[in-house]
Amino acid sequence: MIDAVETRSPAEAETHSIQSDHRALGAAAERLELLLGACAEGGAAASSEVRVLLEEFRRLLEAHLSAEERSGVLKRAAVAEPRFARRIVQLMREHYELRRRVGALAAGPQGESWVGFRARFIEFRGVLDLHEQAENDILQRTYFEDLGGRG
Ligand SMILES: [Fe+2]
């Protein structure tokens, strides 16, 4: 009998880690959106809890963006698949804007109602989802479909 052997390449392992982060961020954003709904309906308890979760979400996203940049897996995908290179450069630039926006959100409502703040959060969530989906697609196509796991 053959023992189970780790056959994933480093790029595959990094891709799985990034995709796992994306799912965790999506779940955290979902919880926040629900809680912001309670805030918008006047829940005082929800409004104190949401400030803690907003900061946690900011830290989670910051750690994720930094890990992605450090790993270099997307930059290597740009070398392996030059057709994605331009999009990858754009995605890396978007990290700056994502950091700025999540930092502003973590400060909580700024002279706006919870309804307005919730709308701002939902808009950010949409932008983040598109960004993460684009990364997932590129990683999937680079390391799992076209090249059969090269990395
Ligand atoms: Fe990401």
Residues whose N, C-alpha, C, O or C-beta is under 5 A from the ligand:
A	BS01	LIG	E132 E135
